[in-house]
Amino acid sequence: MNIIEFTSSAREAILNYKETLQIPVDHFLRVGIKQKNSQDKGLLIGFDTKADTDRLIENDGVDLIYHPGQALFFAGMIIDYRERDGKNGFVLVENKKTT
């Protein structure tokens, strides 16, 4: 099992952004949590360089980096890409699969 899953639309959007925005080869997709306060945590997703403390994994053709201390917040989740009402973006959703 991967630490995090991508829907096909998210995977396609990530690879498309990497190509069309000409992201440098030493930048990877970073997934993490941005914390405004103890109750307000949001998904952080973007292209970034790998820090010494980061983990780098390949997931379905996407090179992904994350800080191991944040993995608990998104492990087992799914990143989806949604287009709705003229807006688009990535969302983190709970994986409803039963094991």
Secondary structure, 3 states (H helix, E strand, C coil): CCCEEECHHHHHHHHHHHHHCCCCCCEEEEEEEEECCCCCEEEEEEEEECCCCCEEEEECCEEEEECHHHHHHHCCEEEEEEEECCEEEEEEEECCCCC
